[in-house]
Amino acid sequence: MEHIVTESEDGVRADRIVKNLHEGVSYVFLQKTFRTNKVKVNGKKVSGSDRLHTGDVMKIYADLGSAVEESVVLDLESNHSKKLLHQFESMIIFENKDIIALNKPPKLAVQSGTNVSICIDDFLKIYQAHRKCECRLVHRLDKDTSGVLLIAKNPIIARKLTELFRENKVNKTYIAVVDCSAGSIIKKEGIIDNSIKNEHGVELSAVTHYRLMKSSGDYALLELKPSTGRKHQLRIHCAEVLKAPILGDKKYNQNIKHKEMFLHAHKVFLKELNLEITAPIPPYFEEFLYAYLKYYFS
């Protein structure tokens, strides 16, 4: 199989990327696969510890599906599996033969990690087994960010969507409530062009267009449109450039007063596919807007 490394996978270990493609793959199988040179990146052999970068083409010459350990094979008729399937389907806001769009709730991780009991990948295992399709994540949202999350239902569309995200041809619109209690003054609209360092210390171009939708007292509602897709880009630009961190952002906001983070991926527009998907904001977000900004978000 072939996989093109996405922006969210930039700097991630090769073995981690392979495991994320099929969570049931065992550690032993992974090690053997790399040891026998059955994974190549850009035509060259790699080790599992090598870190890959956006746009790298990974080819895997092994059947990951056959490597699933019996211990993780799911009983599709169990009440637990049926409950997970129902939960997953309740998140779906759009679906056709190629794409699923979820309205991801906050506090749900996209992929497994430390202190993650369940993630979107887990739901996908159940969905794929029931619906007999081959789903692939093509981008990701931070655990505490809600909103539109796209999933490809076959390898061909996965490759297409990954290319569109990599080439910044996916128009994304977020909304955020920011903390202006430090005296931040935000213009009606503007462009933030401020580079961001990746985990290797390399500075990458990062551009965000913003528009002030409403402000009152210590709070402001912003529309944010990133032209690039750097990790934590919107959170960093709000906190470090606008000096107005997003409410509930435990990493970049020192004045934590809220359990939830007020950042929502509201719209995704795919011009090449003539497709626009909108995700309603979570109830806590809507309630806050009305209570503190007297703003009804339609």
Residue, then its C-alpha position, 0 to 999 in steps of 0.5 A: m500500500e502507499h501512504i503520503v505523509t500528511e502535515s499532521e504526521d510531519g516529524v512523526r516516527a515511521d513505525r508510528i505512522v504505519k501503526n496508525l494506518h492499522e492500529g491492530v498491527s503488533y510491535v513484533f510485526l512492525q519491527k520485522t517489517f522494517r527489519t526486512n526492508k518492507v517499508k520504503v520512503n521516497g524509494k529508499k529503505v528506512s528504519g522504524s525510528d526515522r522521522l518522516h516529513t510532509g509529502d514523503v511517499m511511503k510504500i509498505y510491502a506487507d499485508l497489515g490487515s493480516a497482522v492484526e493480533e487475535s486479541v484485538v479482533l472486535d466482536l462486531e455483535s457485542n453491545h460495546s461494538k454496537k454502542l461505539l458504532h452508534q456513537f460514531e454515526s451520530m457524529i457524521i454530518f455528511e457522507n457520500k461514496d468517497i468521504i465522511a465528515l464528522n462533527k468531532p466533539p471536544k476532548l476526543a482525540v483523533q489518534s491514540g496517545t498518552n492518556v487516551s482511552i478511546c479515539i477516532d481511530d477506534f471508532l473507525k475500526i468498528y465502522q469499517a468492519h460493519r460497512k466493509c470500507e477502507c477509511r483513512l484519516v487525511h488530516r487531524l484536529d487537536k483533541d480539544t478542538s471541535g468541528v469538521l473532520l474529514i475521512a476518506k473512504n478509499p485509498i484513491i480519495a485519501r491520496k487526493l485529499t492528502e494532496l489538497f491539504r498539503e498544497n493548501k487547497v482546502n479552505k478552512t474556517y474556524i471560530a474562536v473566543v479569545d481572552c482580551s483581559a490583558g488589554s489586547i486590541i484586535k483590529k476588525e480584520g487582518i493577516i498574521d504572517n508569523s513563522i512557527k518552529n516545528e519540533h526540530g526547531v525549523e521555522l515554517s511559514a504560517v499565515t492566518h487571516y482573521r476577522l473580528m465578529k464581536s467583542s465585549g469586555d474581556y472576550a472577542l469572537l474571531e473568525l480564523k482562516p489559516s492559509t497554512g496548516r502548521k501544528h497549533q497554528l491558530r492557538i499560537h497566532c492568537a496567543e503570541v501575535l494577537k496577545a489574546p489566547i483562546l479560552g480554555d487553551k491549556k497550553y497557550n493560555q495562562n489564565i485558565k478559567h474554562k474546562e473546554m477550549f473555544l476553538h471550532a472548525h466551522k467550515v471546510f470548502l473543497k473547491e475541486l470537489n465543489l463541496e462545502i461542509t459546515a459543523p454546528i458549534p457545540p452547546y457550551f460554545e453557543e451558550f457562552l456566546y449568548a451569555y457573554l457576547k449577546y451573540y447568536f451564532s446561526 
